[in-house]
Amino acid sequence: MDPMPEAEPMPEAEPQVAVVVIGYDDAAHVTDAVRSALRQGPSVGEVIAVDDRSTDGSADLLDRLAAAEPRLRVIRHATNSGGCGTPRNTGIDAVTMPYVMFLDSDDLLPPGAVDALLRAAGGTGAEVTAGLCVRRELPSGREHLWQSSLYAREALIGHPADRPHLVHDTLCVNKLYRTDFLRAHGIRFPEGRFLYEDFVFTARVLAAAPRIALVPDRVYVWHVRRAAGHLSLSLDREHIDNWHARTRACAQAHRILLDAGETELARAARAKFLDHELRMYLSELDLRDEEYRRAWWAHTRAYLAGYDAEDWERDPAAPGTLLGRFVLKSPEPRDLPRLRELAARPARLLPPYARDSEGTPVWSAAQPGVPLTPLLTCPTEALPCAMDAELLPQAHISRLRLRLHELYGRLAEAGPLAVTARWHDRTTGRPVRHITLPLVPASPGIWAADAAVDLSALGAGVWDLRLTVHFKNGAQRDITAHARKDTPHLRRRALPSTRHLVLLAHPYATHSGALSLRVATGASGVARVARGRLRRLLR
């Protein structure tokens, strides 16, 4: 990896970038997206809005906007293409600027995004420049940074294989591309109704071996509207066709990299499938009906059968690898609750911790063909530690009980010393309370910690419990706690409060099995919860 040379200042009024905005039946948002591109300033020489045969008046809105904005061009498709690839290709063909970016109609470019990317592109001569994408949940406004480790600092990557983790960022929208680079290599999106077209496009870009500049700036805001009447194509995972489309795109991306001789990137793409796709869909599998589960399991086993020994040995102790081996070895879906917890982030491997007749760690007595021997040598910081948690709401001061489980002798070897417990605000992600507690042996293979929790001081909101286990060997492991469901603590309680008079506390298990807490304060907060519960009952 080469150091990033200092970027030269850009000529102020020289237009160099085209932004291609695609949309279909998104009249509520498309003009906001276009305006966010136009507001980037004079560096944006043209905004090309491609309407994919909308029926809600989107194109008319764009035409009216274009009448007052000479940089905006509107292209109307005569027929709907059924996907995102065809309108983006239309945009690529229409671009007249040296650089091009892509923007979806329901997203935004934050102020300064284009200039940040253009400075790095001009200073390095990179064919591709990429920055940080923010996933913003609506309507809550909660934000998640997409693949933030890639964008921690400025960097110039001379060849994509120098940073194999690039395959994890499959988005096309947080990047600035040299237009002549795309055209010289014939890089285009799959046409028609092709879900996850970004995967294939990104593989084609990486296969062409561009220099890639990375910047830590926020350059794209990806809006995730889960409450929308129609989920986006990538979020609508309830039907098996979605999984077929995703595995098809992953397989095609892998083949593109392999055919280009990029073996390291191809193997990294397969590891990414285990770590991202497999974990995400497995974490949701117990939400689906029996027909879906069996179809998903059979299709996934067939897909994983194409992996070779080197693919499996790339990161043998990784949760995705262990999950993939289990799916491949088991002819039908089973152990879904335990698989779901191992698929969580961070991963948790719940008991029992079985061994075969020779003492080798295995998944379970019923599944001895899935070895867990890689856990014997992986770093302490990567162990899928399991810690149970109970929160017992009580008047004035509540109690938090934590129990850490041994894992094939690895934890005793590292020496559990203490655990730091933090309550994070679900909306902002920020910690508001933390305490470090000693971990003491409670029984063979169990270390325990207990703490007082002042729920009144936490206040109203949804709180996620996050933990850091400290070991005598200097290692630390960030984990979440498994909410024990075999005790009566997971229920709503009304409690007296000197600060709020009354509060309602509800410890509960998230879908991944982690312990979280809902708190409503005061008479109005309690009444609001009661009204919501009544509405749900009446439905």
Buried (B, 14 or more C-beta within 10 A) or exposed (E): EEEBEEBEEBEEEEBBBBBBBBBBBBBEBBBBBBBBBBBBBBBBBBBBBBBBBBEBEBBBBBBEBBEEEEBBBBBBBEEBBBBBBBBBBBBBEBBEBBBBBBBBBBBBBBEBBBBBBBBBBBBBEBBBBBBBBBBBBEEBEBBEEBBEEBBEEBBBBBBBBBBBEBBBBBBBBBBBBBBEBBBEBEBBBBEEBBBBBBBBBBBBBBBBBBBBBBBBBBBBBBBBBEEEEEBBBBEEBEEBEBBBBBBBBBBBBBBBBBEBEBEBBBBBBBBBBBBBBBBBBBBBBEEBEEEBBBBBBEBBBEBBEEBEEEBBEBBBBBBBBBBBBBBBBBEEBEBBEBBBBBBBEBBBBBBEBBBEEEEBBBBBEEBBEBBBEBBBEBEBEBBBBBBBBBBBBBEEEBBBBBBBBBBBEBBBBBBBBBBBBBBBBBEEEEBBBEBBBEBEEEEEBBBBBBBEBEBBEBBBBBBBBBBBBBBEEEBEBEBBBBBBEEEEBBEBBBBEBEEBEBBBBBBBBBEBBBBBBBBBBBEEBBEBBEEEEEEEEEE
